[in-house]
């Protein structure tokens, strides 16, 4: 470990003191102008179920901005105060407080500062002789081996490379897992490259949205699972399964080792993921107008559904003081709804279904911003409250003068003085049977710190062998493992346990170091074939990913034989994640495996993976490409199943999109003849398309004849046009231009014309532009704005009033400016005015629009016209109430009712941008410029999407690819509207639900 760069190390005593408070005006922190509720009144205002009460544990001026906290073995709260947000700098004054309730009344009595020079601290855990702190770009360890509450030395950098591009998505939610690892989250729009200090790039782990873990004694860092969004909550249930709550996307996930989960944006690190595991929730916490109905969930729309799509803090209640109905339910803060939601994960197959339960707490305070939830020693729950008028991330600092921590308890619970570290190991083993999980976890951590003890091993093994509660068996198994008492002999014994979760967890624990013995691997293969539990198969699928590909064949083949798993929420994709590396290891064996598995949903993945290996090898290794292609063509020849023919052909066509000069194997001619005789016309069409990609001239002649034949079925002409479009031969442009007058073909013709720089194309399009439909006009403008010469012709038409200037939206205008033609930009500025890009101008514009969009004007707005304007200006990228497209963030559950939030995002969308929404500009070798967000990127091609189209470019045709520090959404949307239209649009965006027809 390396020392953390501090200006100085604070010298603190262990004397219990009341913390002196910073003077905010002196330190430059803004103070709230006011409203909100005082801390004690806020606690009193909360609505909870009968028998529960909320107590103010601490509030300003005693604590400020409590972004994270944990509870040590003495029941004390270690609280991070984050004064840095939203600005990162090399030095800071974020603090760690130690707060204690000595008299058991639910409120703190004493507080001391442990450290006060942290920068952007966001996560904390106590254990293994010190304090673990997330402080991007570092994971820090502050040693305090003698536990005198004074740091023994400067913070040590355990890992660096944590990103902080998006300061509300950094490392967070620290929790000790049942297996002894430190777990945490990171959000999607922060990009990290994590390793030990001084590590080279190839020694680091790139990551964004994920659950990660670090082993405190083995010093191993790894990604546990990938995906999701801005997750800021993580916990484990009674059988050791992890759960995460996220923002923006559906909120609830059961997180499995090696899983790849729904992402808000961007592609997975492995381009061969193909499918990702979705939410387990059967509900959302907001009203989309589609999934939720008043009849099922009661009136009130989003408020009744749960309050919104922003969540923070996750806790599976495993305490002993709440009524039984609360045990095993999941608690999470709803930031927009100012409450604590509750869900009930019910076992289903290998995983769970998340059911909607009644909300636990309603704050009745619009400033409540709950972040962290922790179970306490007495079975109560502690929750932190950032407390802020603003719910969503902002670049400009706001109020930093407040913050609260509440205690939620049931009945007359009284906290007792406790110090688990004073207990002998035998007593700590007994605590593994305690009904309160807090006692269990803290005692397990202490036993992990103490290491191997033969007496401890004996006692724990006895619990595993004899206890009748599977959860207690598991607790003993985990503690046996972390205290280094799980031998291979014991592992073989526990793999025969009657408890499926014990068998399953034994698999995971023995694969922790990625090197199970050959004997264990053989036992895993037997379990994969014969174990009746889908839970065990889930753990085997995760474990297989940690075993060398060459050594996992028998496990994967056995797992893929289970047709009963075809509809399981997790297993098909987990099986694919384990199988994927095998495809290129032995293509023929893997393709045969893909054909034979009864799990239909992942069969196409085997052919697609091999096809992409062929595409990626193009131009690099002729032999590799030829061998891979041969295996696929052989599979086509050997099969008589039209569905499989479509699968393989579709995979090859998709993987090689944009490629040319592909070399077919010698067997292709015979295979093509067989496919051409198929009774399925779709097989024939795809076979023709692949033959065309192989350069078969006879196919082109046939397809050209079909396209020209006005008496041929429209579907046949459209299919033929797609084949010709794929060929990329500029000599076909006269044919494509001639199709611009045919309604069923002109959209395809416009797309076919886009790749070619042909002077006759702009006049051909402009001549018939007025007859186009709205989608066709959008596609036409996309073609005409991708080349400077085309764009000048377009502006000529606009200046001659042949095309209304209003047809070009803000995205089109920005595309014109991106062409980099000075004369063209000058013409654009003359017609539409200069680009609204200055941040100062944006601030002024926000103020101007805020004064225009008064509550009176909004209340009088025309919501139906607002919806029309939304569909015209926003729906190509956003979804609201089920309408629109998911190119950008979903809006229904967002903070739409806050006018400041709306205006900031509409007027200046570049203020806060996730990397996956950054605009990417591709310039081709022949001068075409296309822009959008990257949807997929591989060695063979790049696919970008914008409101008009999704386009794929082969890497060989790309001259340059630039990612700009601007959002896909351009500024200036409101400037194109009248004041009345702007009010209509904003009113619709702020409306509580879909309009009734």
Order of alpha helices (4+ residues) and beta strands (2+ residues): beta-alpha-alpha-beta-beta-beta-beta-beta-beta-beta-beta-beta-beta-beta-beta-beta-beta-beta-beta-beta-beta-beta-beta-alpha-alpha-beta-beta-beta-beta-beta-beta-beta-alpha-alpha-alpha-alpha-alpha-alpha-alpha-alpha-alpha-alpha-alpha-alpha-alpha-alpha-alpha-alpha-alpha-alpha-alpha-alpha-alpha-alpha-alpha-alpha-alpha-alpha-alpha-alpha-beta-beta-alpha-beta-beta-beta-beta-beta-alpha
